[in-house]
Amino acid sequence: MNKRITAATLAKAKAANQKSVWLTAYDTTSATLAEAAGVDVLLVGDSLGMVALGFDSTIPVTLDQMIHHTAAVVRGAGSSDSHRAWVVCDLPFGTYQQSPEQAFETSARVLQETGCDAVKLEGGLPMAETIRFLSDRGIAVVAHIGLTPQSVKKFGSYRPRGNNPEEYKAILADAGAVADAGAVALVLESVPAELAEKITATVSIPTVGIGAGRGCDSQVLVWHDLLGLSEKNPPFAPAYTNLREQITTAIAAWSDDVRHGKFPET
């Protein structure tokens, strides 16, 4: 029988000082492969807009697109003989910020139509009321603070956050607010390692780092960055292989064989 990863599993891992592994996934194949490799959490990020759909930010991603891809990931989860990963779906821009009621309606649809385990939303203190509203109604919420990609139009760039005293203090307050509101995990993106370590030691929920140093309880990377499929990786995400080159080479070799009459062999 497969061991099912849950929010409680991740909380116990934090208490035992055991690192958890998160990875984005966008379809059944990526989910199956990631889970077989032992990944604990599959995050269906709205990053799919940039890595899979050709957008220049996450803002154009729709709820229907997130549901479509998350359902595919859920269908791929559970294939491992050793465990079943926890699946988290990003709530896309504009589907939860208006009110707690809007966020609940969106989250309920995501859970019902995909079968995933949790939703993730961006924002700290301003979203605490929404997180509490969802949590009180039985929805597992992963919070996301620091660099919040859905706010790129406001900040004008994807620069790291928390490098000045004002942002540092605000992010620290954000962390406490979302944890107190009932979030089950907290993504810390592109913040100083010292700040991430301080937050990890302060809050009771697992922290998930991306460009936030080694001190977090968990780490997450984008599928395409990890596997060398991206044209350019962020400095905190070295590729562990170069599938972009390998895939291009394979397709070019096959194309050459087709053009020279070598494929198929008979």
C-alpha positions as CSV (number, residue, x, y, z in Angstrom):
1,M,0.0,0.0,0.0
2,N,1.4,3.4,-1.0
3,K,2.2,5.9,1.8
4,R,0.1,9.0,1.1
5,I,1.9,12.3,1.8
6,T,-0.4,14.8,3.6
7,A,-0.1,18.2,5.3
8,A,0.4,16.2,8.6
9,T,3.3,14.3,7.0
10,L,5.0,17.6,6.1
11,A,4.4,19.0,9.6
12,K,5.9,15.9,11.2
13,A,9.0,16.2,8.9
14,K,9.5,19.7,10.1
15,A,9.3,18.7,13.7
16,A,11.8,15.9,13.0
17,N,14.1,18.3,11.1
18,Q,13.7,16.2,8.0
19,K,13.8,18.0,4.6
20,S,10.9,17.6,2.2
21,V,11.2,17.9,-1.6
22,W,8.8,19.9,-3.7
23,L,8.9,20.1,-7.5
24,T,6.6,21.7,-10.1
25,A,4.7,19.5,-12.4
26,Y,2.3,20.4,-15.3
27,D,1.1,17.1,-16.8
28,T,0.7,13.4,-16.1
29,T,4.1,12.4,-17.4
30,S,6.0,14.9,-15.3
31,A,4.0,13.9,-12.2
32,T,4.6,10.2,-12.7
33,L,8.4,10.7,-13.2
34,A,8.7,13.1,-10.2
35,E,6.8,10.9,-7.9
36,A,8.8,7.8,-9.0
37,A,12.0,9.8,-8.1
38,G,10.7,10.3,-4.6
39,V,9.4,13.9,-4.7
40,D,7.1,14.6,-1.8
41,V,5.0,17.4,-3.2
42,L,3.9,18.2,-6.7
43,L,3.2,21.9,-7.1
44,V,1.2,22.8,-10.2
45,G,2.5,26.3,-10.4
46,D,1.0,29.1,-12.5
47,S,4.6,29.2,-13.8
48,L,3.1,26.9,-16.5
49,G,2.2,30.2,-18.2
50,M,5.8,31.0,-18.8
51,V,7.4,27.6,-19.2
52,A,4.6,25.8,-21.1
53,L,2.1,28.3,-22.5
54,G,4.4,31.0,-23.9
55,F,3.3,33.9,-21.7
56,D,5.8,36.5,-20.4
57,S,4.4,36.4,-16.9
58,T,2.0,34.3,-14.8
59,I,-0.7,36.9,-14.9
60,P,-2.5,35.7,-18.1
61,V,-3.0,32.1,-16.7
62,T,-6.6,31.3,-16.2
63,L,-8.4,29.2,-13.7
64,D,-9.6,26.8,-16.4
65,Q,-5.9,26.3,-17.5
66,M,-4.9,25.6,-13.9
67,I,-7.7,23.1,-13.4
68,H,-6.8,21.4,-16.7
69,H,-3.1,20.9,-15.8
70,T,-3.7,20.1,-12.1
71,A,-6.2,17.3,-13.0
72,A,-3.6,15.8,-15.3
73,V,-1.0,15.9,-12.5
74,V,-3.4,14.3,-10.1
75,R,-4.0,11.5,-12.6
76,G,-0.2,10.9,-12.7
77,A,0.2,11.0,-9.0
78,G,-0.1,7.7,-7.1
79,S,1.9,5.8,-9.6
80,S,4.9,5.2,-7.3
81,D,5.2,1.9,-5.4
82,S,6.5,3.7,-2.3
83,H,4.4,6.8,-1.8
84,R,1.8,9.1,-3.2
85,A,2.8,12.8,-3.5
86,W,0.8,15.7,-2.1
87,V,-0.6,17.8,-5.0
88,V,-0.9,21.6,-4.7
89,C,-2.5,23.9,-7.2
90,D,-1.7,27.6,-7.6
91,L,-4.7,29.9,-7.6
92,P,-4.2,32.2,-10.6
93,F,-4.2,36.0,-10.6
94,G,-7.6,37.5,-10.1
95,T,-9.4,34.4,-8.8
96,Y,-8.9,35.0,-5.0
97,Q,-7.8,38.6,-4.3
98,Q,-11.3,40.2,-4.4
99,S,-12.7,38.6,-1.3
100,P,-12.5,35.5,1.0
101,E,-15.8,34.4,-0.6
102,Q,-14.3,34.6,-4.1
103,A,-11.2,32.6,-2.9
104,F,-13.5,29.9,-1.4
105,E,-15.5,29.6,-4.6
106,T,-12.3,29.3,-6.6
107,S,-10.7,26.8,-4.2
108,A,-13.8,24.7,-4.0
109,R,-13.9,24.4,-7.8
110,V,-10.2,23.5,-7.9
111,L,-10.5,20.8,-5.3
112,Q,-13.7,19.3,-6.8
113,E,-12.6,19.3,-10.4
114,T,-9.0,18.2,-10.0
115,G,-8.8,16.1,-6.8
116,C,-5.8,17.9,-5.6
117,D,-4.9,18.3,-1.9
118,A,-4.3,22.0,-1.4
119,V,-4.3,25.4,-3.0
120,K,-1.5,28.0,-3.0
121,L,-2.0,31.8,-3.0
122,E,0.3,34.7,-3.0
123,G,0.4,37.5,-0.4
124,G,1.1,38.0,3.3
125,L,-0.7,40.1,5.8
126,P,-3.3,41.4,3.3
127,M,-4.3,37.8,2.6
128,A,-4.4,36.5,6.2
129,E,-8.1,37.0,6.4
130,T,-8.7,35.0,3.3
131,I,-6.4,32.2,4.5
132,R,-8.2,32.0,7.7
133,F,-11.6,31.9,5.9
134,L,-10.4,29.0,3.7
135,S,-8.7,27.2,6.6
136,D,-11.8,27.4,8.8
137,R,-13.8,25.8,6.0
138,G,-11.5,22.8,5.6
139,I,-9.2,23.9,2.8
140,A,-5.5,23.4,3.0
141,V,-3.7,26.6,2.0
142,V,-0.1,27.1,1.1
143,A,0.9,30.7,1.5
144,H,3.6,32.4,-0.7
145,I,5.5,35.5,0.3
146,G,8.7,37.3,-0.6
147,L,8.9,37.6,-4.4
148,T,5.3,37.2,-5.5
149,P,5.3,36.8,-9.4
150,Q,1.7,37.8,-9.7
151,S,2.7,41.3,-8.4
152,V,5.3,41.9,-11.1
153,K,3.2,44.7,-12.6
154,K,3.3,46.5,-9.3
155,F,7.1,46.0,-8.6
156,G,8.2,46.1,-12.2
157,S,10.7,43.3,-11.9
158,Y,11.4,39.9,-10.4
159,R,14.1,41.3,-8.1
160,P,14.7,39.6,-4.8
161,R,12.8,40.9,-1.8
162,G,13.8,41.7,1.8
163,N,17.2,43.2,1.2
164,N,16.3,46.5,2.8
165,P,15.1,47.0,6.4
166,E,11.5,47.9,5.4
167,E,10.9,44.9,3.2
168,Y,12.7,42.6,5.7
169,K,10.4,43.7,8.5
170,A,7.3,43.4,6.3
171,I,8.1,39.9,5.1
172,L,8.8,38.8,8.7
173,A,5.3,40.1,9.6
174,D,3.8,38.5,6.6
175,A,5.2,35.1,7.7
176,G,3.7,35.4,11.1
177,A,0.3,36.5,9.8
178,V,-0.2,33.7,7.3
179,A,1.0,31.1,9.8
180,D,-1.4,32.4,12.5
181,A,-4.2,32.4,10.0
182,G,-3.9,28.7,9.4
183,A,-1.7,28.2,6.3
184,V,-0.3,24.7,6.3
185,A,3.0,25.6,4.6
186,L,4.8,28.7,3.5
187,V,6.7,29.3,0.3
188,L,9.6,31.8,0.6
189,E,10.8,33.1,-2.7
190,S,13.9,35.1,-3.4
191,V,14.5,36.4,0.1
192,P,17.8,36.6,2.0
193,A,18.9,33.2,3.5
194,E,19.2,34.7,6.9
195,L,15.6,36.0,6.8
196,A,14.3,32.6,5.5
197,E,16.2,30.8,8.3
198,K,14.7,33.2,10.9
199,I,11.2,32.7,9.6
200,T,11.7,28.9,9.5
201,A,12.7,28.9,13.2
202,T,9.8,31.2,14.1
203,V,6.8,29.7,12.4
204,S,5.3,26.3,13.3
205,I,4.5,25.4,9.7
206,P,6.9,24.0,7.1
207,T,8.7,26.6,5.0
208,V,9.5,26.0,1.3
209,G,12.5,27.8,-0.2
210,I,13.1,28.9,-3.7
211,G,16.1,31.2,-3.9
212,A,15.9,31.5,-0.1
213,G,18.9,29.5,1.1
214,R,19.4,26.2,2.8
215,G,17.6,27.0,6.0
216,C,14.1,26.2,4.9
217,D,12.3,23.0,5.8
218,S,11.8,22.2,2.1
219,Q,13.0,23.2,-1.3
220,V,11.1,23.7,-4.6
221,L,12.3,24.2,-8.1
222,V,10.6,24.6,-11.5
223,W,10.7,21.3,-13.5
224,H,12.2,23.1,-16.5
225,D,15.0,24.7,-14.5
226,L,15.9,21.5,-12.7
227,L,16.1,19.4,-15.9
228,G,17.9,22.0,-18.1
229,L,14.9,22.7,-20.3
230,S,14.8,26.4,-19.7
231,E,16.7,28.8,-22.0
232,K,18.2,30.5,-18.9
233,N,18.1,29.4,-15.3
234,P,17.8,31.8,-12.3
235,P,21.1,31.9,-10.3
236,F,19.7,29.8,-7.5
237,A,18.5,27.0,-9.7
238,P,21.4,25.1,-11.4
239,A,20.3,22.5,-13.9
240,Y,21.0,18.9,-12.8
241,T,21.1,17.7,-16.4
242,N,20.7,19.3,-19.9
243,L,17.6,17.8,-21.4
244,R,17.3,20.8,-23.8
245,E,20.5,19.8,-25.5
246,Q,19.7,16.1,-25.4
247,I,16.2,16.5,-26.8
248,T,17.4,18.8,-29.6
249,T,20.2,16.5,-30.5
250,A,17.8,13.5,-30.6
251,I,15.3,15.3,-32.8
252,A,18.0,16.5,-35.1
253,A,19.5,13.0,-35.5
254,W,16.0,11.5,-36.3
255,S,15.3,14.3,-38.7
256,D,18.6,13.6,-40.5
257,D,17.8,9.9,-40.7
258,V,14.3,10.7,-42.2
259,R,15.8,13.1,-44.8
260,H,18.4,10.5,-45.9
261,G,16.0,7.6,-46.0
262,K,17.5,5.8,-43.0
263,F,14.3,5.9,-41.0
264,P,12.5,3.6,-40.7
265,E,15.0,0.8,-41.1
266,T,12.6,-1.3,-43.2
